[in-house]
Amino acid sequence: MGLCACTQQPVADVGNGRYALLAVSASGGYAGSHEEAIERANDYCGRFHQQAVIDGFDDRPQLGPQGEHTSSVVFICAAPRALRF
């Protein structure tokens, strides 16, 4: 995980094989909350031996009471891509 103090929110099933989660990062700006969201999405999909495919981010324009940045992400879980050489 990156250098952030992040708040964990549950992953929500939003239908049609899509999931959403909210990531909060006290440091790193929106890049920090995006990194946290991607890591958590991949952790979630990894439980099913899959990887996250990000559909999009939604960044909240206002900062939290401690100056934290908040982003939500929508993603699907898909089979990992095979590396071919």
SEFIZA-3560 file (N, C-alpha, C; in Angstrom, 3 decimals):
REM SEFIZA-3560
<numar><xx>0.844</xx><yy>-1.167</yy><zz>0.000</zz><atom>N</atom></numar>
<numar><xx>0.000</xx><yy>0.000</yy><zz>0.000</zz><atom>CA</atom></numar>
<numar><xx>0.892</xx><yy>1.234</yy><zz>0.000</zz><atom>C</atom></numar>
<numar><xx>0.397</xx><yy>2.349</yy><zz>-0.543</zz><atom>N</atom></numar>
<numar><xx>1.134</xx><yy>3.597</yy><zz>-0.608</zz><atom>CA</atom></numar>
<numar><xx>1.243</xx><yy>4.260</yy><zz>0.754</zz><atom>C</atom></numar>
<numar><xx>1.808</xx><yy>5.448</yy><zz>0.771</zz><atom>N</atom></numar>
<numar><xx>1.997</xx><yy>6.191</yy><zz>2.007</zz><atom>CA</atom></numar>
<numar><xx>0.762</xx><yy>7.016</yy><zz>2.329</zz><atom>C</atom></numar>
<numar><xx>-0.317</xx><yy>6.358</yy><zz>2.682</zz><atom>N</atom></numar>
<numar><xx>-1.530</xx><yy>7.091</yy><zz>3.011</zz><atom>CA</atom></numar>
<numar><xx>-2.228</xx><yy>6.436</yy><zz>4.187</zz><atom>C</atom></numar>
<numar><xx>-2.914</xx><yy>7.245</yy><zz>4.936</zz><atom>N</atom></numar>
<numar><xx>-3.774</xx><yy>6.729</yy><zz>5.998</zz><atom>CA</atom></numar>
<numar><xx>-5.171</xx><yy>6.692</yy><zz>5.401</zz><atom>C</atom></numar>
<numar><xx>-5.632</xx><yy>5.519</yy><zz>5.052</zz><atom>N</atom></numar>
<numar><xx>-6.858</xx><yy>5.381</yy><zz>4.274</zz><atom>CA</atom></numar>
<numar><xx>-7.973</xx><yy>4.751</yy><zz>5.096</zz><atom>C</atom></numar>
<numar><xx>-9.168</xx><yy>5.193</yy><zz>4.835</zz><atom>N</atom></numar>
<numar><xx>-10.337</xx><yy>4.658</yy><zz>5.508</zz><atom>CA</atom></numar>
<numar><xx>-10.965</xx><yy>3.593</yy><zz>4.621</zz><atom>C</atom></numar>
<numar><xx>-11.250</xx><yy>2.431</yy><zz>5.183</zz><atom>N</atom></numar>
<numar><xx>-11.851</xx><yy>1.341</yy><zz>4.422</zz><atom>CA</atom></numar>
<numar><xx>-13.367</xx><yy>1.460</yy><zz>4.425</zz><atom>C</atom></numar>
<numar><xx>-13.962</xx><yy>1.369</yy><zz>3.262</zz><atom>N</atom></numar>
<numar><xx>-15.401</xx><yy>1.318</yy><zz>3.081</zz><atom>CA</atom></numar>
<numar><xx>-15.708</xx><yy>-0.005</yy><zz>2.389</zz><atom>C</atom></numar>
<numar><xx>-16.887</xx><yy>-0.589</yy><zz>2.614</zz><atom>N</atom></numar>
<numar><xx>-17.190</xx><yy>-1.874</yy><zz>1.981</zz><atom>CA</atom></numar>
<numar><xx>-17.365</xx><yy>-1.745</yy><zz>0.462</zz><atom>C</atom></numar>
<numar><xx>-17.113</xx><yy>-2.869</yy><zz>-0.220</zz><atom>N</atom></numar>
<numar><xx>-17.349</xx><yy>-2.961</yy><zz>-1.663</zz><atom>CA</atom></numar>
<numar><xx>-18.836</xx><yy>-3.232</yy><zz>-1.864</zz><atom>C</atom></numar>
<numar><xx>-19.456</xx><yy>-2.490</yy><zz>-2.786</zz><atom>N</atom></numar>
<numar><xx>-20.888</xx><yy>-2.641</yy><zz>-3.054</zz><atom>CA</atom></numar>
<numar><xx>-21.097</xx><yy>-3.276</yy><zz>-4.422</zz><atom>C</atom></numar>
<numar><xx>-22.030</xx><yy>-4.212</yy><zz>-4.506</zz><atom>N</atom></numar>
<numar><xx>-22.429</xx><yy>-4.811</yy><zz>-5.776</zz><atom>CA</atom></numar>
<numar><xx>-23.471</xx><yy>-3.872</yy><zz>-6.384</zz><atom>C</atom></numar>
<numar><xx>-23.146</xx><yy>-3.264</yy><zz>-7.534</zz><atom>N</atom></numar>
<numar><xx>-24.066</xx><yy>-2.309</yy><zz>-8.156</zz><atom>CA</atom></numar>
<numar><xx>-24.807</xx><yy>-2.915</yy><zz>-9.351</zz><atom>C</atom></numar>
<numar><xx>-24.693</xx><yy>-4.237</yy><zz>-9.531</zz><atom>N</atom></numar>
<numar><xx>-25.451</xx><yy>-4.935</yy><zz>-10.563</zz><atom>CA</atom></numar>
<numar><xx>-24.688</xx><yy>-5.114</yy><zz>-11.853</zz><atom>C</atom></numar>
<numar><xx>-25.143</xx><yy>-6.060</yy><zz>-12.653</zz><atom>N</atom></numar>
<numar><xx>-24.553</xx><yy>-6.370</yy><zz>-13.962</zz><atom>CA</atom></numar>
<numar><xx>-23.067</xx><yy>-6.699</yy><zz>-13.870</zz><atom>C</atom></numar>
<numar><xx>-22.652</xx><yy>-7.346</yy><zz>-12.767</zz><atom>N</atom></numar>
<numar><xx>-21.250</xx><yy>-7.721</yy><zz>-12.600</zz><atom>CA</atom></numar>
<numar><xx>-20.335</xx><yy>-6.574</yy><zz>-12.255</zz><atom>C</atom></numar>
<numar><xx>-20.916</xx><yy>-5.444</yy><zz>-11.877</zz><atom>N</atom></numar>
<numar><xx>-20.125</xx><yy>-4.251</yy><zz>-11.534</zz><atom>CA</atom></numar>
<numar><xx>-20.132</xx><yy>-4.049</yy><zz>-10.027</zz><atom>C</atom></numar>
<numar><xx>-19.026</xx><yy>-3.497</yy><zz>-9.538</zz><atom>N</atom></numar>
<numar><xx>-18.853</xx><yy>-3.222</yy><zz>-8.118</zz><atom>CA</atom></numar>
<numar><xx>-18.386</xx><yy>-1.782</yy><zz>-7.941</zz><atom>C</atom></numar>
<numar><xx>-18.595</xx><yy>-1.249</yy><zz>-6.743</zz><atom>N</atom></numar>
<numar><xx>-18.158</xx><yy>0.109</yy><zz>-6.444</zz><atom>CA</atom></numar>
<numar><xx>-17.573</xx><yy>0.143</yy><zz>-5.038</zz><atom>C</atom></numar>
<numar><xx>-16.623</xx><yy>1.030</yy><zz>-4.844</zz><atom>N</atom></numar>
<numar><xx>-16.082</xx><yy>1.258</yy><zz>-3.515</zz><atom>CA</atom></numar>
<numar><xx>-15.659</xx><yy>2.705</yy><zz>-3.393</zz><atom>C</atom></numar>
<numar><xx>-15.516</xx><yy>3.140</yy><zz>-2.166</zz><atom>N</atom></numar>
<numar><xx>-15.124</xx><yy>4.505</yy><zz>-1.842</zz><atom>CA</atom></numar>
<numar><xx>-13.778</xx><yy>4.437</yy><zz>-1.151</zz><atom>C</atom></numar>
<numar><xx>-12.808</xx><yy>5.212</yy><zz>-1.613</zz><atom>N</atom></numar>
<numar><xx>-11.480</xx><yy>5.251</yy><zz>-1.007</zz><atom>CA</atom></numar>
<numar><xx>-11.198</xx><yy>6.664</yy><zz>-0.525</zz><atom>C</atom></numar>
<numar><xx>-10.650</xx><yy>6.753</yy><zz>0.675</zz><atom>N</atom></numar>
<numar><xx>-10.321</xx><yy>8.037</yy><zz>1.283</zz><atom>CA</atom></numar>
<numar><xx>-8.834</xx><yy>8.033</yy><zz>1.589</zz><atom>C</atom></numar>
<numar><xx>-8.134</xx><yy>9.081</yy><zz>1.163</zz><atom>N</atom></numar>
<numar><xx>-6.697</xx><yy>9.172</yy><zz>1.379</zz><atom>CA</atom></numar>
<numar><xx>-6.364</xx><yy>10.487</yy><zz>2.064</zz><atom>C</atom></numar>
<numar><xx>-5.646</xx><yy>10.387</yy><zz>3.175</zz><atom>N</atom></numar>
<numar><xx>-5.249</xx><yy>11.590</yy><zz>3.914</zz><atom>CA</atom></numar>
<numar><xx>-4.039</xx><yy>12.257</yy><zz>3.285</zz><atom>C</atom></numar>
<numar><xx>-3.345</xx><yy>11.572</yy><zz>2.391</zz><atom>N</atom></numar>
<numar><xx>-2.192</xx><yy>12.163</yy><zz>1.720</zz><atom>CA</atom></numar>
<numar><xx>-2.159</xx><yy>11.683</yy><zz>0.282</zz><atom>C</atom></numar>
<numar><xx>-1.450</xx><yy>12.393</yy><zz>-0.556</zz><atom>N</atom></numar>
<numar><xx>-1.312</xx><yy>11.975</yy><zz>-1.946</zz><atom>CA</atom></numar>
<numar><xx>-2.376</xx><yy>12.527</yy><zz>-2.866</zz><atom>C</atom></numar>
<numar><xx>-3.285</xx><yy>13.366</yy><zz>-2.350</zz><atom>N</atom></numar>
<numar><xx>-4.319</xx><yy>13.944</yy><zz>-3.189</zz><atom>CA</atom></numar>
<numar><xx>-5.192</xx><yy>12.882</yy><zz>-3.826</zz><atom>C</atom></numar>
<numar><xx>-5.760</xx><yy>13.225</yy><zz>-4.982</zz><atom>N</atom></numar>
<numar><xx>-6.615</xx><yy>12.259</yy><zz>-5.672</zz><atom>CA</atom></numar>
<numar><xx>-5.808</xx><yy>11.079</yy><zz>-6.189</zz><atom>C</atom></numar>
<numar><xx>-4.536</xx><yy>11.291</yy><zz>-6.505</zz><atom>N</atom></numar>
<numar><xx>-3.695</xx><yy>10.166</yy><zz>-6.927</zz><atom>CA</atom></numar>
<numar><xx>-3.621</xx><yy>9.134</yy><zz>-5.808</zz><atom>C</atom></numar>
<numar><xx>-3.531</xx><yy>9.584</yy><zz>-4.568</zz><atom>N</atom></numar>
<numar><xx>-3.492</xx><yy>8.671</yy><zz>-3.426</zz><atom>CA</atom></numar>
<numar><xx>-4.788</xx><yy>7.906</yy><zz>-3.255</zz><atom>C</atom></numar>
<numar><xx>-5.926</xx><yy>8.596</yy><zz>-3.408</zz><atom>N</atom></numar>
<numar><xx>-7.202</xx><yy>7.889</yy><zz>-3.269</zz><atom>CA</atom></numar>
<numar><xx>-7.455</xx><yy>6.967</yy><zz>-4.456</zz><atom>C</atom></numar>
<numar><xx>-6.973</xx><yy>7.340</yy><zz>-5.661</zz><atom>N</atom></numar>
<numar><xx>-7.094</xx><yy>6.444</yy><zz>-6.822</zz><atom>CA</atom></numar>
<numar><xx>-6.255</xx><yy>5.196</yy><zz>-6.598</zz><atom>C</atom></numar>
<numar><xx>-5.023</xx><yy>5.378</yy><zz>-6.105</zz><atom>N</atom></numar>
<numar><xx>-4.144</xx><yy>4.235</yy><zz>-5.844</zz><atom>CA</atom></numar>
<numar><xx>-4.780</xx><yy>3.293</yy><zz>-4.829</zz><atom>C</atom></numar>
<numar><xx>-5.324</xx><yy>3.854</yy><zz>-3.765</zz><atom>N</atom></numar>
<numar><xx>-5.985</xx><yy>3.046</yy><zz>-2.740</zz><atom>CA</atom></numar>
<numar><xx>-7.182</xx><yy>2.302</yy><zz>-3.341</zz><atom>C</atom></numar>
<numar><xx>-7.972</xx><yy>2.981</yy><zz>-4.160</zz><atom>N</atom></numar>
<numar><xx>-9.149</xx><yy>2.362</yy><zz>-4.773</zz><atom>CA</atom></numar>
<numar><xx>-8.747</xx><yy>1.207</yy><zz>-5.684</zz><atom>C</atom></numar>
<numar><xx>-7.716</xx><yy>1.392</yy><zz>-6.487</zz><atom>N</atom></numar>
<numar><xx>-7.256</xx><yy>0.342</yy><zz>-7.398</zz><atom>CA</atom></numar>
<numar><xx>-6.739</xx><yy>-0.858</yy><zz>-6.612</zz><atom>C</atom></numar>
<numar><xx>-5.951</xx><yy>-0.605</yy><zz>-5.574</zz><atom>N</atom></numar>
<numar><xx>-5.440</xx><yy>-1.697</yy><zz>-4.744</zz><atom>CA</atom></numar>
<numar><xx>-6.583</xx><yy>-2.494</yy><zz>-4.114</zz><atom>C</atom></numar>
<numar><xx>-7.564</xx><yy>-1.785</yy><zz>-3.589</zz><atom>N</atom></numar>
<numar><xx>-8.689</xx><yy>-2.470</yy><zz>-2.942</zz><atom>CA</atom></numar>
<numar><xx>-9.537</xx><yy>-3.233</yy><zz>-3.953</zz><atom>C</atom></numar>
<numar><xx>-9.735</xx><yy>-2.653</yy><zz>-5.145</zz><atom>N</atom></numar>
<numar><xx>-10.498</xx><yy>-3.346</yy><zz>-6.186</zz><atom>CA</atom></numar>
<numar><xx>-9.764</xx><yy>-4.623</yy><zz>-6.603</zz><atom>C</atom></numar>
<numar><xx>-8.444</xx><yy>-4.540</yy><zz>-6.769</zz><atom>N</atom></numar>
<numar><xx>-7.673</xx><yy>-5.729</yy><zz>-7.133</zz><atom>CA</atom></numar>
<numar><xx>-7.669</xx><yy>-6.758</yy><zz>-6.009</zz><atom>C</atom></numar>
<numar><xx>-7.607</xx><yy>-6.313</yy><zz>-4.756</zz><atom>N</atom></numar>
<numar><xx>-7.687</xx><yy>-7.235</yy><zz>-3.621</zz><atom>CA</atom></numar>
<numar><xx>-9.025</xx><yy>-7.961</yy><zz>-3.627</zz><atom>C</atom></numar>
<numar><xx>-10.108</xx><yy>-7.216</yy><zz>-3.883</zz><atom>N</atom></numar>
<numar><xx>-11.442</xx><yy>-7.809</yy><zz>-3.914</zz><atom>CA</atom></numar>
<numar><xx>-11.534</xx><yy>-8.856</yy><zz>-5.020</zz><atom>C</atom></numar>
<numar><xx>-11.127</xx><yy>-8.485</yy><zz>-6.228</zz><atom>N</atom></numar>
<numar><xx>-11.207</xx><yy>-9.416</yy><zz>-7.356</zz><atom>CA</atom></numar>
<numar><xx>-10.242</xx><yy>-10.588</yy><zz>-7.185</zz><atom>C</atom></numar>
<numar><xx>-9.115</xx><yy>-10.344</yy><zz>-6.534</zz><atom>N</atom></numar>
<numar><xx>-8.134</xx><yy>-11.392</yy><zz>-6.306</zz><atom>CA</atom></numar>
<numar><xx>-8.688</xx><yy>-12.557</yy><zz>-5.507</zz><atom>C</atom></numar>
<numar><xx>-9.699</xx><yy>-12.299</yy><zz>-4.683</zz><atom>N</atom></numar>
<numar><xx>-10.329</xx><yy>-13.380</yy><zz>-3.922</zz><atom>CA</atom></numar>
<numar><xx>-10.985</xx><yy>-14.393</yy><zz>-4.853</zz><atom>C</atom></numar>
<numar><xx>-11.300</xx><yy>-13.977</yy><zz>-6.074</zz><atom>N</atom></numar>
<numar><xx>-11.926</xx><yy>-14.839</yy><zz>-7.074</zz><atom>CA</atom></numar>
<numar><xx>-10.934</xx><yy>-15.221</yy><zz>-8.175</zz><atom>C</atom></numar>
<numar><xx>-9.629</xx><yy>-14.997</yy><zz>-7.911</zz><atom>N</atom></numar>
<numar><xx>-8.553</xx><yy>-15.270</yy><zz>-8.877</zz><atom>CA</atom></numar>
<numar><xx>-8.751</xx><yy>-14.463</yy><zz>-10.157</zz><atom>C</atom></numar>
<numar><xx>-9.207</xx><yy>-13.222</yy><zz>-9.984</zz><atom>N</atom></numar>
<numar><xx>-9.409</xx><yy>-12.315</yy><zz>-11.107</zz><atom>CA</atom></numar>
<numar><xx>-8.712</xx><yy>-10.994</yy><zz>-10.802</zz><atom>C</atom></numar>
<numar><xx>-8.764</xx><yy>-10.063</yy><zz>-11.744</zz><atom>N</atom></numar>
<numar><xx>-8.216</xx><yy>-8.730</yy><zz>-11.527</zz><atom>CA</atom></numar>
<numar><xx>-9.281</xx><yy>-7.695</yy><zz>-11.846</zz><atom>C</atom></numar>
<numar><xx>-9.105</xx><yy>-6.510</yy><zz>-11.264</zz><atom>N</atom></numar>
<numar><xx>-10.071</xx><yy>-5.435</yy><zz>-11.469</zz><atom>CA</atom></numar>
<numar><xx>-9.842</xx><yy>-4.749</yy><zz>-12.809</zz><atom>C</atom></numar>
<numar><xx>-10.948</xx><yy>-4.431</yy><zz>-13.462</zz><atom>N</atom></numar>
<numar><xx>-10.932</xx><yy>-3.600</yy><zz>-14.662</zz><atom>CA</atom></numar>
<numar><xx>-11.736</xx><yy>-2.357</yy><zz>-14.286</zz><atom>C</atom></numar>
<numar><xx>-11.050</xx><yy>-1.222</yy><zz>-14.218</zz><atom>N</atom></numar>
<numar><xx>-11.656</xx><yy>0.020</yy><zz>-13.736</zz><atom>CA</atom></numar>
<numar><xx>-12.550</xx><yy>0.617</yy><zz>-14.813</zz><atom>C</atom></numar>
<numar><xx>-13.798</xx><yy>0.926</yy><zz>-14.427</zz><atom>N</atom></numar>
<numar><xx>-14.760</xx><yy>1.554</yy><zz>-15.335</zz><atom>CA</atom></numar>
<numar><xx>-14.677</xx><yy>3.072</yy><zz>-15.236</zz><atom>C</atom></numar>
<numar><xx>-14.342</xx><yy>3.588</yy><zz>-14.058</zz><atom>N</atom></numar>
<numar><xx>-14.203</xx><yy>5.032</yy><zz>-13.917</zz><atom>CA</atom></numar>
<numar><xx>-14.102</xx><yy>5.468</yy><zz>-12.468</zz><atom>C</atom></numar>
<numar><xx>-13.575</xx><yy>6.676</yy><zz>-12.274</zz><atom>N</atom></numar>
<numar><xx>-13.446</xx><yy>7.297</yy><zz>-10.966</zz><atom>CA</atom></numar>
<numar><xx>-14.397</xx><yy>8.476</yy><zz>-10.864</zz><atom>C</atom></numar>
<numar><xx>-14.836</xx><yy>8.751</yy><zz>-9.662</zz><atom>N</atom></numar>
<numar><xx>-15.615</xx><yy>9.955</yy><zz>-9.372</zz><atom>CA</atom></numar>
<numar><xx>-14.982</xx><yy>10.582</yy><zz>-8.136</zz><atom>C</atom></numar>
<numar><xx>-14.335</xx><yy>11.729</yy><zz>-8.316</zz><atom>N</atom></numar>
<numar><xx>-13.648</xx><yy>12.412</yy><zz>-7.224</zz><atom>CA</atom></numar>
<numar><xx>-14.558</xx><yy>13.455</yy><zz>-6.603</zz><atom>C</atom></numar>
<numar><xx>-14.643</xx><yy>13.426</yy><zz>-5.287</zz><atom>N</atom></numar>
<numar><xx>-15.426</xx><yy>14.455</yy><zz>-4.594</zz><atom>CA</atom></numar>
<numar><xx>-14.605</xx><yy>15.741</yy><zz>-4.542</zz><atom>C</atom></numar>
<numar><xx>-15.189</xx><yy>16.859</yy><zz>-4.957</zz><atom>N</atom></numar>
<numar><xx>-14.416</xx><yy>18.100</yy><zz>-5.029</zz><atom>CA</atom></numar>
<numar><xx>-14.053</xx><yy>18.682</yy><zz>-3.656</zz><atom>C</atom></numar>
<numar><xx>-14.857</xx><yy>18.417</yy><zz>-2.646</zz><atom>N</atom></numar>
<numar><xx>-14.571</xx><yy>18.976</yy><zz>-1.331</zz><atom>CA</atom></numar>
<numar><xx>-13.631</xx><yy>18.061</yy><zz>-0.549</zz><atom>C</atom></numar>
<numar><xx>-12.802</xx><yy>18.673</yy><zz>0.300</zz><atom>N</atom></numar>
<numar><xx>-11.923</xx><yy>17.913</yy><zz>1.175</zz><atom>CA</atom></numar>
<numar><xx>-12.673</xx><yy>17.536</yy><zz>2.434</zz><atom>C</atom></numar>
<numar><xx>-12.262</xx><yy>16.429</yy><zz>3.050</zz><atom>N</atom></numar>
<numar><xx>-12.852</xx><yy>16.002</yy><zz>4.309</zz><atom>CA</atom></numar>
<numar><xx>-12.363</xx><yy>16.865</yy><zz>5.453</zz><atom>C</atom></numar>
<numar><xx>-12.874</xx><yy>16.639</yy><zz>6.663</zz><atom>N</atom></numar>
<numar><xx>-12.519</xx><yy>17.460</yy><zz>7.816</zz><atom>CA</atom></numar>
<numar><xx>-11.031</xx><yy>17.435</yy><zz>8.162</zz><atom>C</atom></numar>
<numar><xx>-10.322</xx><yy>16.389</yy><zz>7.789</zz><atom>N</atom></numar>
<numar><xx>-8.884</xx><yy>16.292</yy><zz>8.049</zz><atom>CA</atom></numar>
<numar><xx>-8.061</xx><yy>16.602</yy><zz>6.794</zz><atom>C</atom></numar>
<numar><xx>-8.701</xx><yy>17.164</yy><zz>5.757</zz><atom>N</atom></numar>
<numar><xx>-8.013</xx><yy>17.484</yy><zz>4.508</zz><atom>CA</atom></numar>
<numar><xx>-7.862</xx><yy>16.297</yy><zz>3.575</zz><atom>C</atom></numar>
<numar><xx>-8.628</xx><yy>15.230</yy><zz>3.818</zz><atom>N</atom></numar>
<numar><xx>-8.503</xx><yy>14.032</yy><zz>3.004</zz><atom>CA</atom></numar>
<numar><xx>-9.273</xx><yy>14.146</yy><zz>1.689</zz><atom>C</atom></numar>
<numar><xx>-8.793</xx><yy>13.395</yy><zz>0.708</zz><atom>N</atom></numar>
<numar><xx>-9.419</xx><yy>13.315</yy><zz>-0.607</zz><atom>CA</atom></numar>
<numar><xx>-10.224</xx><yy>12.028</yy><zz>-0.688</zz><atom>C</atom></numar>
<numar><xx>-11.376</xx><yy>12.092</yy><zz>-1.364</zz><atom>N</atom></numar>
<numar><xx>-12.250</xx><yy>10.935</yy><zz>-1.488</zz><atom>CA</atom></numar>
<numar><xx>-12.559</xx><yy>10.683</yy><zz>-2.961</zz><atom>C</atom></numar>
<numar><xx>-12.435</xx><yy>9.428</yy><zz>-3.361</zz><atom>N</atom></numar>
<numar><xx>-12.758</xx><yy>9.016</yy><zz>-4.721</zz><atom>CA</atom></numar>
<numar><xx>-13.589</xx><yy>7.748</yy><zz>-4.660</zz><atom>C</atom></numar>
<numar><xx>-14.553</xx><yy>7.629</yy><zz>-5.554</zz><atom>N</atom></numar>
<numar><xx>-15.254</xx><yy>6.363</yy><zz>-5.708</zz><atom>CA</atom></numar>
<numar><xx>-14.841</xx><yy>5.784</yy><zz>-7.052</zz><atom>C</atom></numar>
<numar><xx>-14.891</xx><yy>4.469</yy><zz>-7.141</zz><atom>N</atom></numar>
<numar><xx>-14.503</xx><yy>3.785</yy><zz>-8.366</zz><atom>CA</atom></numar>
<numar><xx>-15.532</xx><yy>2.696</yy><zz>-8.650</zz><atom>C</atom></numar>
<numar><xx>-15.819</xx><yy>2.517</yy><zz>-9.925</zz><atom>N</atom></numar>
<numar><xx>-16.674</xx><yy>1.426</yy><zz>-10.382</zz><atom>CA</atom></numar>
<numar><xx>-15.777</xx><yy>0.501</yy><zz>-11.187</zz><atom>C</atom></numar>
<numar><xx>-15.928</xx><yy>-0.817</yy><zz>-10.949</zz><atom>N</atom></numar>
<numar><xx>-15.063</xx><yy>-1.776</yy><zz>-11.611</zz><atom>CA</atom></numar>
<numar><xx>-15.784</xx><yy>-3.102</yy><zz>-11.812</zz><atom>C</atom></numar>
<numar><xx>-15.204</xx><yy>-3.928</yy><zz>-12.678</zz><atom>N</atom></numar>
<numar><xx>-15.640</xx><yy>-5.309</yy><zz>-12.847</zz><atom>CA</atom></numar>
<numar><xx>-14.452</xx><yy>-6.200</yy><zz>-12.524</zz><atom>C</atom></numar>
<numar><xx>-14.726</xx><yy>-7.458</yy><zz>-12.275</zz><atom>N</atom></numar>
<numar><xx>-13.666</xx><yy>-8.448</yy><zz>-12.077</zz><atom>CA</atom></numar>
<numar><xx>-13.591</xx><yy>-9.300</yy><zz>-13.338</zz><atom>C</atom></numar>
<numar><xx>-12.383</xx><yy>-9.488</yy><zz>-13.844</zz><atom>N</atom></numar>
<numar><xx>-12.184</xx><yy>-10.262</yy><zz>-15.067</zz><atom>CA</atom></numar>
<numar><xx>-10.976</xx><yy>-11.168</yy><zz>-14.906</zz><atom>C</atom></numar>
<numar><xx>-10.898</xx><yy>-12.177</yy><zz>-15.766</zz><atom>N</atom></numar>
<numar><xx>-9.752</xx><yy>-13.079</yy><zz>-15.747</zz><atom>CA</atom></numar>
<numar><xx>-8.478</xx><yy>-12.282</yy><zz>-15.961</zz><atom>C</atom></numar>
<numar><xx>-7.417</xx><yy>-12.628</yy><zz>-15.239</zz><atom>N</atom></numar>
<numar><xx>-6.138</xx><yy>-11.901</yy><zz>-15.435</zz><atom>CA</atom></numar>
<numar><xx>-5.654</xx><yy>-12.039</yy><zz>-16.855</zz><atom>C</atom></numar>
<numar><xx>-5.030</xx><yy>-10.996</yy><zz>-17.338</zz><atom>N</atom></numar>
<numar><xx>-4.459</xx><yy>-11.032</yy><zz>-18.692</zz><atom>CA</atom></numar>
<numar><xx>-3.147</xx><yy>-11.797</yy><zz>-18.644</zz><atom>C</atom></numar>
<numar><xx>-2.966</xx><yy>-12.677</yy><zz>-19.589</zz><atom>N</atom></numar>
<numar><xx>-1.734</xx><yy>-13.457</yy><zz>-19.685</zz><atom>CA</atom></numar>
<numar><xx>-0.671</xx><yy>-12.629</yy><zz>-20.398</zz><atom>C</atom></numar>
<numar><xx>0.542</xx><yy>-12.660</yy><zz>-19.870</zz><atom>N</atom></numar>
<numar><xx>1.655</xx><yy>-11.990</yy><zz>-20.531</zz><atom>CA</atom></numar>
<numar><xx>2.168</xx><yy>-12.919</yy><zz>-21.626</zz><atom>C</atom></numar>
<numar><xx>2.338</xx><yy>-12.353</yy><zz>-22.807</zz><atom>N</atom></numar>
<numar><xx>2.830</xx><yy>-13.144</yy><zz>-23.932</zz><atom>CA</atom></numar>
<numar><xx>4.074</xx><yy>-12.473</yy><zz>-24.467</zz><atom>C</atom></numar>
<numar><xx>5.092</xx><yy>-13.273</yy><zz>-24.647</zz><atom>N</atom></numar>
<numar><xx>6.376</xx><yy>-12.742</yy><zz>-25.137</zz><atom>CA</atom></numar>
<numar><xx>6.675</xx><yy>-13.293</yy><zz>-26.511</zz><atom>C</atom></numar>
//
